[in-house]
Amino acid sequence: MDPIFCGQVRHLYEVERLSMRQIAKKLGVSKKRVGRVIRHEKITKPLVESILKPYERLIDQCIRSIPF
């Protein structure tokens, strides 16, 4: 597979967070081809941090203060 094409797919998927369908449309290729590149390169979208992350410590403290 063309390394330039793979780099474009990787950038669009990881950085711009486009879906496979959007990438295929933007690059003018099939969704199947984009999927093969993503699976072959083992590209994964980074996990989105929870909106509760800043409050984890506070929630934990509240739960621990509740008598059971």
C-alpha positions, -999 to +999 in steps of 0.1 A: +000+000+000+012+035-008+028+050+023+016+085+014-020+073+012-016+054+045-002+086+061-032+106+048-057+081+061-039+080+095-039+118+098-076+121+088-085+093+112-064+101+143-059+139+141-090+152+123-111+123+138-130+117+106-151+085+101-141+060+075-169+071+053-158+108+055-122+098+047-133+077+017-153+106+004-126+131+009-099+110-007-121+096-035-116+059-026-138+032-013-147+028+024-135-007+022-100+005+011-099+030+040-110+002+064-082-021+052-056+006+058-069+014+093-071-023+103-037-031+087-020-002+104-038-009+136-049+027+138-071+034+168-089+065+178-077+078+211-101+073+239-121+104+248-116+115+283-146+113+305-163+145+314-163+133+350-125+131+351-120+164+369-145+154+396-133+118+402-115+126+434-145+146+448-169+118+438-147+092+455-145+113+487-183+116+487-188+079+482-163+071+510-180+095+534-214+076+531-218+052+560-229+017+549 
